[in-house]
Amino acid sequence: MGSHFRNDILIQKICTQLKQMRERKALTQEDVYNDTGIHISRIETARVNITVSTLSSLCDYYQMKLSDFFKEVNL
């Protein structure tokens, strides 16, 4: 199968948007973890390539449609 493809520019945009969404709701990373079970520190710093399933779960948590999330990311 080979190595995984990683688009660092896209990942950074997604991570920045997720961090901004969390900060707008005045939540800490610990709050998000306690509520969702998702460790977002490595996601927000772009150390991991987030899965679509995890992104969808975070969008649900932040009460945003996945399609609207990508509109805000400005791809």
Residue pairs with C-beta under 8 A, 6 or more apart in sequence:
4 49
6 49
8 46
10 75
11 46
11 49
11 50
12 46
13 73
13 74
13 75
14 50
14 55
14 73
15 43
15 44
15 45
15 46
15 50
17 69
17 72
17 73
18 40
18 43
18 44
18 55
18 58
19 44
21 58
21 62
21 64
22 29
22 32
22 40
22 44
22 62
25 62
29 40
29 41
29 44
32 38
32 40
32 58
32 61
33 39
33 40
35 61
36 57
36 58
36 61
38 54
38 57
38 58
40 58
42 48
43 50
43 54
55 66
55 69
56 66
59 65
59 66
59 69
